[in-house]
């Protein structure tokens, strides 16, 4: 089974820092606008995890997709071997949320593929 999902870009139409929480994080108010631009993640079962890319260049180490995969393995307390391919259409560093969207989409795809609904 191959899971193919779009990882959608977004635009910040405005952003305001409204305060700080007790642990030092900023409180934000923002308005996001969804747009048609998206990366595409294709993930399927494999005997070991591999990560390939096409489109815009992205880091092959310390990548948000691989970090999300490793974090989910840790939370599930088991290996989740997968062939992961990222077709990068959102320009890296553009501020359109590409890396975070890629990470979130990776988690969604892996949870579906490995039946991890309880996490």
C-alpha positions in Angstrom: 0.0 0.0 0.0 1.3 3.4 -1.0 -0.1 6.5 0.8 0.2 9.7 -1.3 -0.8 13.0 0.4 -0.3 16.7 -0.4 1.5 18.8 2.2 -0.1 22.1 1.6 1.6 25.5 1.7 0.0 28.5 3.5 0.4 32.2 3.6 0.5 34.3 6.8 -1.7 37.3 6.0 -0.9 38.8 9.4 0.9 37.9 12.6 0.8 39.6 15.9 2.6 38.7 19.1 0.0 39.2 21.9 2.0 38.1 24.9 4.2 35.5 26.5 3.2 32.3 28.3 4.7 31.4 31.7 7.2 29.0 30.0 8.5 31.7 27.7 6.6 30.8 24.5 5.0 33.7 22.5 1.2 33.9 22.2 0.3 34.6 18.6 -2.7 35.8 16.6 -2.4 35.1 12.9 -4.5 34.7 9.9 -3.5 31.9 7.5 -4.6 31.6 3.9 -4.5 28.2 2.3 -3.2 28.1 -1.3 -3.0 25.4 -4.0 0.8 25.0 -3.8 1.8 21.8 -2.1 4.6 19.3 -1.7 3.7 15.6 -2.3 4.6 12.8 0.1 4.5 9.2 -1.0 5.1 6.6 1.7 4.9 2.8 1.5 5.9 -0.2 3.7 9.5 -1.3 3.3 12.0 -3.5 4.9 14.0 -0.5 6.0 13.5 3.3 6.0 14.7 5.2 2.9 14.2 8.9 2.0 14.4 10.3 -1.5 13.4 13.7 -2.9 12.7 15.4 -6.2 11.9 19.0 -7.1 13.6 21.6 -4.9 16.7 20.5 -3.0 16.2 19.7 0.6 18.5 18.5 3.4 18.8 14.7 3.5 19.8 14.8 7.2 18.1 16.7 10.0 15.0 16.9 7.7 11.6 17.6 9.1 10.2 14.5 7.4 12.9 12.2 8.9 12.6 14.0 12.3 8.8 13.4 12.3 9.3 9.7 11.3 11.8 9.2 14.2 9.6 11.0 16.7 6.7 8.7 15.8 8.8 5.6 16.1 9.8 6.8 19.5 6.2 7.5 20.5 5.1 4.1 19.1 8.1 2.3 20.7 8.7 0.3 17.5 10.3 0.7 14.1 8.1 1.9 11.3 10.1 1.0 8.2 9.0 3.0 5.2 10.1 4.2 1.7 9.5 7.9 1.9 9.6 10.1 -1.2 9.1 13.9 -1.0 8.4 15.8 -4.2 9.3 19.3 -3.0 7.3 22.1 -4.8 7.2 24.7 -1.9 10.5 26.6 -2.1 12.6 26.0 1.0 12.9 29.0 3.2 10.0 30.8 1.6 8.0 31.1 4.8 5.1 29.2 3.4 5.2 26.4 6.0 6.6 23.7 3.7 8.8 21.9 6.3 6.2 21.9 9.0 3.5 20.8 6.6 5.8 18.0 5.3 6.4 16.8 8.9 2.6 16.9 9.8 1.7 15.0 6.6 4.4 12.4 7.3 2.8 11.8 10.7 -0.6 11.4 9.2 0.6 9.0 6.5 2.5 6.8 8.8 -0.3 6.7 11.4 -2.6 5.5 8.6 -0.2 3.0 7.1 0.8 1.4 10.4 -2.7 1.7 12.1 -1.5 3.9 14.9 -4.8 5.5 15.7 -4.3 5.2 19.5 -1.3 7.6 19.5 
